[in-house]
Amino acid sequence: MFGTTETEFLQFLDEAKRLHFASVTESNGIITLENRRMVRDEKERKNNALRQARHRGKSKGNAKGDKNVTPASSSSSSIDTTYVVSDPNDDPKDIPIPGNNNCPHEKIIDLYHEILPMLARVKRWTPKRQKYLKARWTSSNEYQDLEWWKRFFGYIAKDCPYLLGNNNSQWSADLEWICIESNFVKIQEGRYERR
């Protein structure tokens, strides 16, 4: 900072630390100030770079595009459970439970088949579908519980006949449709309940 005395500068650094509007680090006599906007912009740049790398990888025929694609533990199941690790929101209630970041795709699919056998069976669990389910799983700590999914599917089976095909068009939902955020929210709001 030009035009300030050393005392004024040190007071500024103390105030920045105290008010938490910037993080202050010192290394080898060099002082670095980093504010939230800078951190957010850097995070956004990194996310854009990852998204571009994934896109480039997919356009070359590699669905697993980049290093941040994490395979689930190997199993004998025929359902592919590779998925992209998502970045949690800043809201504390939305931060995933430590050690529970991996969405148990196969177990949720098994619950869906068990509780909603009248709906279309999952035959191919594509990266797009994996993304939808993973996003719902990580969107709230509440959803990171297989018992919650069991109750949720039970609610659909018992109270949402429209989603089961009891409608004029004979349309019925499937797991992908259920996991799309807007549909997921509408189901929870009771928009498809028996009237």
N, C-alpha and C positions, 0 to 999 in steps of 0.2 A: 504494500500500500504506500503509494507515494504521498509525500507531504504530511506524514504523521510522525510523531515521536515514538520512540521505542516503548515508552510507558503507555501511550494511547493504543499502540498496536497490541501490547500484551493485555490491556483491558478489553479490547475488542475480542481477542481470542478467548479470554475467560467468559465473556458474555455469550459468545457463540456456543461454547461448551455448556454453560449453565442453562441457556434457553433451548438447547437442542435444535437450533436451526441449521447447524452444520456440524459435521464431525471434523475434529482437528487431529492430525497426526504429524509427528515430527520424526524425521529420520536423517541422520548425518547433517544436521543443521538446516535442513529444508523443511519448511512447514507447509502442509497440504490441507486446504479447506475443501470439504466436499459437502454440498447441500443436498437436500432430498430430491430436488429437481434433477441435479446432475446424476444422482444414483438412478432415478427413474429413467432418464434418457439413456443412460448406459445399459440398463436392463432391457429397454426397448430395442436398442441397437443389437444387443446379443440375441434377443428373441427373433428379431427380423432375420439375422444371419442364420440362425438355426432353421427357421421356416424356409428360407431360400435354399439352404443345404438339403433339407428334406425334399423340397420340390424338385431340385436338380436330380437328387437320387432317384425319385419316383419317375421323372421323365426319362431317365436312362434305363428304366425297367427294374430298378431296385426299390421295392416297396419299403425297405427298411432304411432308406435314405441316409441316416446319419448316426453318429456315435451315441446319441441320446435315446435311441430306441432300445428299450430294455426287454429282453425275453423273460417270460414267466418261467418258473422252474419246469424242468422237463417232466413230462408225464406221458402216459400211454394213450391219452385221449386223442381223438381225431380232430378236436377243435383247436385251431391255432389261437394262442392267447398272447401274441406279441402286441405291445402297445407302446405309445409314446408317453413319456413322463410329462405331466403338465405342471405348470407353475401355479401354486396356490395363491388365492387372493390375500390381501393384507388384513382382512377382517379376521380377528382371532377365532371366531366360531367356525370359520371356514378352513382353518389350517388343519390338514390331515393329522390324524393321530400318529405320533412317532412310531415307526416300525410297522405301520399299517397302511403304507402308501400303495401297496400293490393291490389292485382291484382283483378279487377272486372271480374272474369272468366265468370259469367253468361251473363253480358252485352256484352262482346266481342263475346261470342258464339252466342248470339242473333243477333249481327251485321253480323257475318259470315253467319248465316242462312238467314238473310234478303237480303244481298248483293250478296251472292254466293249460291242461292238455287239449282243450277245445280250440286253442289258438295255434297259429302256424308254428311248426317246429323250426328251430334254428338248425340250418344245414351247413351254412358257411358263415363264419364269424369274421367278417372282413375288417380291415383297419378302420374304416369309417364307423362301423358298428361298435368296434372296440373303443373308439374315441368317445362316442356318445355315452356308453356305459361308464367308462373311466371318469368322464366329466361329472356324471351324476354321483358316483362313488366319492369323489374327492371334493364335491361342492359343499359338503357339510359332515361334521363328525357323526351326526345322527345316522347318515346313510352308510357309514362304514361299519355296518353290523348286519350279518346275514339274517338275524331274527327280524330286523326292520324290513328287509326285502321280503321275507316270508309273510309278514303282516300286510305289506303293500300289495303283493300279488293276491293274497287272500281277500283283501278289500276289493280288488278289481273283480275277482271271481264271484264274490257275493253281492256287491252293490253297484256294479257298473255293467249292466246287461248290453248297453249300446256298444261297448268295446268288444263284447263277445259275439257280435253279429246280430243281436236282437234290434234291428233297425230296418228302415224301408229298403235300403240298398244292399242289405246282407253283408256289408263291409265289416271286417273285424280287425282289431289291432294286432300287432306283433311286437316282439321285444324291441326291435329297432325303433319303431314308432313310439313305444312307451318311453324309451330312453332319450328321445329328442326333448331338449329342455322345455320348450313351450308346452308340449303335450304332457310331460311329467308334472309340470306346475298345475296345469288344468285338471289333471286327475286328482291331485292333492287338494285342489280347491273345491272338489265335488261337482265339477261341471258335467260329468258323465254318470252321476248317480241316478238310480231308479227314481222316477218322479211319480 
